[in-house]
Amino acid sequence: MTLSKLSRRDFLKGAGATGMVGALALGGAGVAFAEEGTASGEAAATANPYSQALGEDASLLPMRHAECPGPHGPVAFEDRTIGDDEIVSTADTEVLVIGAGIGGIMASLKAAEEGAKVLMIEKMTEGRSAWESFGATQATFQKEQGIVIDDAQLIDEILRASDWRADPEVVTSYVKHSGEVADFWQAMFDKTGTGWQIYKFDQAPNYNGFPVIDSYVNFKMPEGISKTWLFGLHVCEDLLKALSMYDNAEVRYECPAVQLVKEANRVTGAIAKTADGYIRINASKGVLLATGGYDANPEMMQAWVRPEDYEYSSWWNPSWGTTGDGHMMGLAVGAEMDSLPQPVMNFSNATPSTFVEKRVYFPGAMNWGIMVTEEGKRFTNENNQHGLVLSDRMENGYRVFTPEDAFRSNAFRVLLQYGFSISEAIEMLDAKQDTAEFRESLQEQRQKLERERILLDYRQRRIESVLDVLETDGKVDFKLVHIPDQLYVNASHGRDFTVSMENEKVLAEYYDLLSITSCARIITRENLLDDSPAVDPDYINTVSVGEEHFLSPYAREHVKRLRLGRCLRFRRMVTREESIQKETFDGLFEHLDAHGLTICGDILIMPTFLNLDGEGSDIEVLYVPVEETAGA
């Protein structure tokens, strides 16, 4: 296959031509199309010529006027006679395919496989397509997987889903030939050897009265391709690779078709435009139009589509090449067209100079939240195609969803993915941070997330420690260990908790550091060794001195230090009433006497497992500072 691709500069060269809605400059350079592509969506003329496209005898349905908010792509079709003296060159082929999206690529591949000489021309820098799956029945992979589909039921459901407006012959042809198309598709994947595979897409049950039919086909991607809902673009790239393996196929980009050529009752070719001027392409066996929809042509949308459909839909950043050129070229030579109004066909994914544009991708925005009136009341099913009419109805309480809203929805979702809270994300959006401010916010967020990661690691270790204890059934054991000193703040003095009010600020900070701080108790050495029958421990919040950097300067100034060091770890299982009775410490004293040890500091009691029903036993660990008994 030969591939011709003009530079962007060459593409924009050339003399202006008067089209159906006027010739405008594209990007400030020369003119390549009959009409400019602009992002503003403003009409190029005061009257809408597409309202007259079906002729004077056509009956147009009365529809409320509402401006189409989509961008204005470059229209290629020219409604005028192009003289022979304007033709700078000719090209001969057998099959001419106009449009290099998925439809045009597949048509070109099939024609090339059948042995025809094929020329595929594309208006844009590359063909666009943002689909991610297709439908098929009776395909080889489906038969191999035991997937049984009733073709008659599938045809009926497609017609029912379209409210019986779809052409039954077209639907039937699609269903009956979809299996062989899927098989051919897989054969083209196999031809490239890159690893793409067609497979069954598992669908969730549908609870809205429509049956789920396993005709949904998806793709398994090779390694190295990012997983995105736009992976149909990568499928196109692989199919183009397959097309390049045919010597009888050629692709020309930035070569928009402007008219079909008709001789007698037969279309014999097309006139296209390049940077050098108009070329005539003769196609001895046929011309196939695969130019997509017209979602980037606001005037055509306003003339042929109901405003509640196009204002609901999602072409805030469409493939700018889909401007209805194929529709107009077909009508100009007498073709029939589906009746009006028509549904929206749109693929939101590219600009004139990009293959895929994900910065503003609107589909799914309705799934990120609920739509509400000015009073904050939800008024629609956000997934219902008729549930949201985005015409200007502020006086009726509807919220107009704009491109700016689409951007905010995307940006809000991304900020949440970065870990910002809802209030933080809203504040950042409202502040309209510039690049420097946003970089600073991200750097602060990175530090915050790193801190949270450390805290999560602490939680994981503590959970593992508790599980280890539970596996021992809480049996009493003793072990000499080295424990770092603790920084603590009192929540009580014995059973008097009034001190917690004095220490409220530091206690609050400890609770914010819940992952690394602990609620514990301290028994003074004197209290444990006196003659009273029970201990009266202080309740505290504590943290290891190794984590002092997590504390604020204020907290560091108001905490106490519990010195531990060499400790006897004493683990026991007791009820809450038993835990303060000194008789439950008998085992500790026996162990100290047997090993020549004596208590040399205050004891730290750490709850390891608290019986949640309050009736069973708790497991607690005591860290008892010890030293060798004098003379032992």
Order of alpha helices (4+ residues) and beta strands (2+ residues): beta-alpha-beta-alpha-beta-beta-alpha-alpha-alpha-beta-beta-alpha-beta-beta-beta-beta-alpha-alpha-alpha-alpha-alpha-alpha-beta-beta-alpha-alpha-beta-alpha-beta-alpha-beta-beta-alpha-beta-beta-beta
